[in-house]
Amino acid sequence: MARPKGSKNKKNIMTASQIDTQITRQQELKAKLEEEITTIQAELDKQKQLMKDKKKEIKAAEKQIASLETAKAEAEAIEAAVAQKAEIEKVVTALISNGKSADEILSLLNSNQ
């Protein structure tokens, strides 16, 4: 079988108008990609700001939790003191009704604490 004439490695010769067309396509692609990058960058900046805002909200919530826990501890201490005072008054009333003197009641209270 005979080989066809011409080289398989023949260079593809492009005209100036074909090259201009390819240049135009590449420039359009570049402009489109740059626009996408700008859009993505704007979205990133927006997300970064949103993250900063959320972190500030978390810090504020943590401060609020800490102050509420402190207030809770103080309230529990006050309630415990009031309960202890009521218990002491009950014991003192019972001791007085049994005929104990003030000195005996004080010595009993001091020995229990």
Secondary structure, 3 states (H helix, E strand, C coil): CCCCCCCCCCCCCCCHHHHHHHHHHHHHHHHHHHHHHHHHHHHHHHHHHHHHHHHHHHHHHHHHHHHHHHHHHHHHHHHHHHHHHHHHHHHHHHHHHCCCCHHHHHHHHHHHC
